[in-house]
């Protein structure tokens, strides 16, 4: 069999273009790999979570009562609830959802939302709604709301408060009675629930005294919940999604909202003390952020998930941190 030798002459201009493109691609690949390595290093437990000398930035004050902050990757913006405890409380406090585009562009997103806790996932804003006593969601683009579940075994929830979603789509949420506001309490307890992607609502624990903030560990194996018993407890989650018995984690005065970073550290707001406490996954106190009276909640956001948005009763604050938060879809 005979083969012909093929040869192609490449002009200097074409060669230069190809070489330049190759070098740029290599540089981009190297840069992305470097950023990935750096991000991975920042998620190590030995990394210092916050710079104690880093000052808080006041974004805006003179709000009525803030809660439920979340970060939308899709819209590159924070969302948070403002509750009005003046006037009629027939359906709990009237609520407004605001959008914050960093550094300080605040606008009204939805009035009369009835919301407390918020969780932005993809195209939706999941909400704990005290007006309808439900777990609901809003389409971010249309702002159309739909109720996902509003009862357990035919009994209306009290006033759902905070929520977190697992990688498998299960939503864990708390149901104290803070915003029940004189309406009939149909359950005889304040509970912790899960809501699966196929619509199954499960009561996980009815022994908690007004459960509040809720968070998941990075590996999805530990669920943290704060309550008015002035403690944060934890539950182990198996591969089938079943939770184990309640275990003590840390004692904290009036724990409110909480979040977890990618290293597994827990950031918990003490409502009365006005402090964000930072704990390791072993329950060791690592640091704290002094905010002011009535700190309510916290969330990671920003380009690299290294900006904290902190809500208090009247003020909205940001602070940069060293360890990124957990990514959401």
C-alpha positions as CSV (number, residue, x, y, z in Angstrom):
1,X,0.0,0.0,0.0
2,X,1.4,3.4,-1.0
3,X,1.0,6.5,1.2
4,X,1.4,10.1,0.0
5,X,3.2,12.5,2.3
6,X,1.1,15.6,2.9
7,X,2.6,18.9,3.8
8,X,0.9,22.2,4.6
9,X,2.5,25.6,4.6
10,X,1.3,27.8,7.4
11,X,1.6,31.5,7.0
12,X,3.4,33.5,9.8
13,X,0.1,35.4,10.5
14,X,-2.0,32.3,10.9
15,X,0.8,30.7,13.1
16,X,0.9,33.8,15.3
17,X,-2.9,33.8,15.7
18,X,-2.9,30.1,16.6
19,X,-0.1,30.5,19.1
20,X,-1.7,33.5,20.7
21,X,-5.0,31.7,21.1
22,X,-3.3,28.6,22.5
23,X,-1.4,30.8,25.0
24,X,-4.5,32.7,26.1
25,X,-6.5,29.4,26.5
26,X,-3.6,27.9,28.6
27,X,-3.5,31.1,30.7
28,X,-7.2,31.0,31.3
29,X,-7.2,27.3,32.2
30,X,-4.3,27.9,34.6
31,X,-6.1,30.9,36.1
32,X,-9.3,29.0,36.6
33,X,-7.4,26.1,38.2
34,X,-5.6,28.5,40.5
35,X,-8.9,30.1,41.6
36,X,-10.4,26.6,42.1
37,X,-7.5,25.6,44.3
38,X,-7.7,28.9,46.2
39,X,-11.4,28.4,46.8
40,X,-10.8,24.8,48.0
41,X,-8.1,26.0,50.4
42,X,-10.5,28.6,51.8
43,X,-13.0,25.8,52.6
44,X,-10.6,24.1,55.0
45,X,-11.5,24.1,58.7
46,X,-8.2,25.6,59.6
47,X,-8.9,28.8,57.7
48,X,-9.8,31.8,59.8
49,X,-13.5,32.6,59.2
50,X,-13.5,36.3,59.8
51,X,-11.2,39.2,60.3
52,X,-12.1,40.6,63.8
53,X,-10.9,44.0,62.7
54,X,-13.1,44.2,59.7
55,X,-15.8,46.8,60.3
56,X,-19.4,46.5,59.5
57,X,-20.9,48.6,56.8
58,X,-24.3,50.0,57.4
59,X,-26.3,49.7,54.1
60,X,-29.5,51.3,55.4
61,X,-31.3,51.8,58.7
62,X,-34.8,53.0,59.8
63,X,-36.5,49.8,58.7
64,X,-39.4,48.4,60.8
65,X,-38.1,44.8,61.4
66,X,-35.9,42.9,59.1
67,X,-35.7,39.1,58.6
68,X,-35.1,36.2,56.2
69,X,-32.2,37.4,54.0
70,X,-31.2,35.2,51.0
71,X,-28.9,35.5,48.0
72,X,-30.0,34.9,44.4
73,X,-27.3,33.5,42.2
74,X,-29.6,34.0,39.2
75,X,-30.3,37.7,39.8
76,X,-27.0,38.5,41.5
77,X,-28.9,40.2,44.3
78,X,-30.0,39.8,47.9
79,X,-33.6,39.6,49.0
80,X,-35.0,40.2,52.5
81,X,-38.3,40.6,54.4
82,X,-39.4,43.7,56.3
83,X,-42.3,43.1,58.8
84,X,-44.6,45.8,60.2
85,X,-45.7,45.2,63.7
86,X,-47.8,48.4,63.8
87,X,-51.4,48.3,62.7
88,X,-53.5,45.2,62.2
89,X,-52.0,41.8,63.0
90,X,-55.0,39.8,61.9
91,X,-52.8,37.7,59.6
92,X,-49.6,38.5,61.3
93,X,-47.5,41.5,60.5
94,X,-47.7,42.9,57.0
95,X,-44.5,42.1,55.1
96,X,-42.6,43.6,52.2
97,X,-39.8,41.9,50.2
98,X,-36.9,44.1,49.2
99,X,-34.1,43.5,46.7
100,X,-30.5,44.7,47.4
101,X,-28.0,44.9,44.6
102,X,-24.6,45.6,46.1
103,X,-23.3,47.9,47.3
104,X,-26.5,49.7,48.3
105,X,-29.1,49.7,45.6
106,X,-32.4,48.8,47.5
107,X,-35.8,48.5,45.8
108,X,-39.2,47.1,46.7
109,X,-39.6,43.7,45.2
110,X,-43.0,42.7,46.5
111,X,-45.4,44.3,48.9
112,X,-47.9,42.5,51.1
113,X,-45.8,39.3,50.8
114,X,-46.7,37.9,54.2
115,X,-43.1,36.5,54.4
116,X,-40.5,35.9,57.0
117,X,-37.8,33.5,55.8
118,X,-36.7,33.5,52.2
119,X,-34.6,31.1,50.1
120,X,-33.6,31.8,46.5
121,X,-33.2,28.6,44.5
122,X,-32.8,29.0,40.7
123,X,-35.9,30.7,39.3
124,X,-37.8,30.7,42.6
125,X,-37.9,32.4,45.9
126,X,-39.1,30.0,48.5
127,X,-40.8,31.6,51.5
128,X,-42.1,30.8,54.9
129,X,-45.4,32.8,54.9
130,X,-47.1,33.7,58.2
131,X,-50.0,35.4,56.4
132,X,-51.1,32.1,54.8
133,X,-49.4,29.9,57.4
134,X,-47.6,28.0,54.7
135,X,-44.4,27.1,52.9
136,X,-44.7,28.8,49.5
137,X,-42.7,30.0,46.6
138,X,-42.6,33.0,44.2
139,X,-41.4,32.9,40.7
140,X,-38.6,35.5,40.7
141,X,-39.6,36.9,37.2
142,X,-43.4,37.0,37.5
143,X,-43.7,37.3,41.3
144,X,-46.6,34.9,41.1
145,X,-47.0,33.0,44.4
146,X,-48.1,29.4,45.0
147,X,-48.6,27.5,48.2
148,X,-46.6,24.3,48.5
149,X,-48.0,23.1,51.8
150,X,-50.0,24.8,54.6
151,X,-50.9,22.0,57.0
152,X,-49.8,18.7,58.6
153,X,-52.5,16.0,58.7
154,X,-55.1,18.6,58.1
155,X,-54.0,21.0,60.9
156,X,-52.8,24.4,59.8
157,X,-49.2,25.4,60.6
158,X,-48.7,28.2,63.2
159,X,-46.4,30.7,61.4
160,X,-43.5,29.1,59.5
161,X,-40.3,31.0,60.1
162,X,-37.1,29.8,58.5
163,X,-36.0,27.2,55.9
164,X,-33.1,25.5,54.2
165,X,-33.0,23.1,51.2
166,X,-30.9,19.9,50.9
167,X,-29.2,18.9,47.7
168,X,-31.9,16.3,47.0
169,X,-34.5,19.0,47.1
170,X,-35.9,18.4,50.5
171,X,-36.8,21.6,52.4
172,X,-36.5,21.7,56.2
173,X,-38.4,24.4,57.9
174,X,-39.4,25.6,61.4
175,X,-42.9,26.5,62.6
176,X,-42.9,28.5,65.8
177,X,-45.9,30.7,66.7
178,X,-44.3,34.1,66.7
179,X,-46.6,35.6,64.1
180,X,-49.7,33.5,64.8
181,X,-51.2,36.8,66.1
182,X,-54.3,35.6,67.9
183,X,-55.4,33.1,65.2
184,X,-56.4,29.7,66.4
185,X,-53.4,27.3,67.0
186,X,-54.4,24.1,65.3
187,X,-51.3,22.1,66.2
188,X,-50.6,21.8,69.9
189,X,-46.8,22.2,69.5
190,X,-44.2,24.2,67.6
191,X,-42.5,21.9,65.1
192,X,-39.6,21.1,62.8
193,X,-40.7,19.7,59.4
194,X,-39.4,18.4,56.1
195,X,-41.1,18.7,52.7
196,X,-39.9,16.4,50.0
197,X,-39.7,17.0,46.2
198,X,-42.6,14.6,45.8
199,X,-44.8,16.6,48.2
200,X,-44.5,14.6,51.4
201,X,-44.7,16.6,54.6
202,X,-43.1,15.0,57.6
203,X,-43.1,16.2,61.2
204,X,-39.5,15.7,62.4
205,X,-39.6,17.0,66.0
206,X,-42.5,18.5,68.0
207,X,-40.5,18.9,71.3
208,X,-38.7,22.1,70.4
209,X,-39.7,25.4,72.1
210,X,-40.4,27.9,69.3
211,X,-37.8,26.6,66.8
212,X,-36.3,29.3,64.7
213,X,-33.1,29.3,62.5
214,X,-32.2,26.1,60.6
215,X,-29.1,25.2,58.6
216,X,-27.4,22.2,57.0
217,X,-23.8,21.1,57.1
218,X,-21.8,21.0,53.7
219,X,-21.9,17.2,53.6
220,X,-25.7,17.3,54.2
221,X,-25.3,14.9,57.2
222,X,-26.1,17.3,60.0
223,X,-29.1,19.5,60.5
224,X,-28.9,22.4,63.0
225,X,-31.9,24.1,64.6
226,X,-32.1,26.9,67.2
227,X,-34.9,27.4,69.7
228,X,-36.2,29.6,72.5
229,X,-34.6,27.0,74.9
230,X,-31.5,29.1,74.3
231,X,-29.7,26.3,72.5
232,X,-28.8,25.0,69.1
233,X,-29.4,21.3,68.6
234,X,-28.3,19.0,65.8
235,X,-29.7,15.9,64.1
236,X,-27.7,13.4,62.0
237,X,-29.2,12.6,58.6
238,X,-28.7,9.2,57.0
239,X,-28.4,8.5,53.3
240,X,-32.2,7.9,53.0
241,X,-32.9,11.3,54.5
242,X,-34.0,10.1,57.9
243,X,-33.0,12.1,60.9
244,X,-31.6,10.8,64.2
245,X,-32.3,11.8,67.7
246,X,-31.8,15.4,68.9
247,X,-28.4,16.1,70.2
248,X,-27.1,19.2,72.1
249,X,-24.7,21.4,70.1
250,X,-24.2,24.8,71.7
251,X,-25.9,27.0,74.2
252,X,-26.7,30.5,72.9
253,X,-29.1,33.3,74.2
254,X,-32.2,33.5,71.9
255,X,-30.7,32.0,68.8
256,X,-32.3,33.4,65.6
257,X,-31.2,32.9,62.0
258,X,-28.1,30.8,61.2
259,X,-25.9,29.9,58.2
260,X,-23.0,27.5,57.4
261,X,-19.9,28.2,55.4
262,X,-18.2,25.8,53.0
263,X,-15.8,24.7,55.8
264,X,-18.7,23.7,58.0
265,X,-18.5,26.6,60.5
266,X,-21.9,27.7,61.9
267,X,-22.8,31.5,62.1
268,X,-25.6,32.0,64.5
269,X,-27.4,35.2,65.4
270,X,-28.2,35.9,69.1
271,X,-31.2,38.1,68.9
272,X,-31.0,39.6,72.4
273,X,-27.3,40.0,72.5
274,X,-27.0,41.4,69.0
275,X,-24.0,39.2,68.1
276,X,-23.2,36.7,65.3
277,X,-21.4,33.8,66.9
278,X,-19.1,31.7,64.8
279,X,-18.7,28.0,65.8
280,X,-16.8,25.1,64.4
281,X,-18.6,21.9,63.5
282,X,-17.4,20.6,66.8
283,X,-19.1,23.4,68.7
284,X,-16.0,25.4,69.5
285,X,-16.5,29.2,69.6
286,X,-14.2,30.6,66.9
287,X,-15.1,34.3,66.8
288,X,-18.0,36.7,66.9
289,X,-19.3,39.7,65.1
290,X,-20.9,42.4,67.3
291,X,-23.8,44.0,65.4
292,X,-26.2,45.7,67.8
293,X,-29.5,45.0,69.5
294,X,-31.9,42.5,67.9
295,X,-29.8,40.8,65.3
296,X,-32.1,38.5,63.4
297,X,-30.4,36.7,60.5
298,X,-27.4,36.4,58.2
299,X,-26.6,35.1,54.7
300,X,-23.6,34.7,52.4
301,X,-23.7,36.4,49.0
302,X,-21.8,38.5,46.6
303,X,-19.6,37.4,43.7
304,X,-17.5,34.9,45.7
305,X,-20.1,34.2,48.4
306,X,-17.8,36.1,50.9
307,X,-20.1,39.0,51.8
308,X,-22.4,38.6,54.8
309,X,-25.7,40.4,54.7
310,X,-26.9,40.8,58.3
311,X,-30.4,41.8,59.3
312,X,-31.4,43.4,62.5
313,X,-34.7,44.9,63.6
314,X,-34.0,48.3,62.1
315,X,-30.7,48.0,60.2
316,X,-29.1,46.3,57.3
317,X,-25.4,45.6,57.3
318,X,-22.7,43.9,55.2
319,X,-19.2,42.6,56.2
320,X,-16.6,40.8,54.1
321,X,-15.5,37.4,55.4
322,X,-12.7,35.0,54.6
323,X,-14.5,31.7,54.0
324,X,-17.2,31.4,51.3
325,X,-20.8,30.3,52.0
326,X,-22.4,27.2,50.6
327,X,-23.4,27.4,46.9
328,X,-27.1,27.1,46.0
329,X,-28.5,26.1,42.6
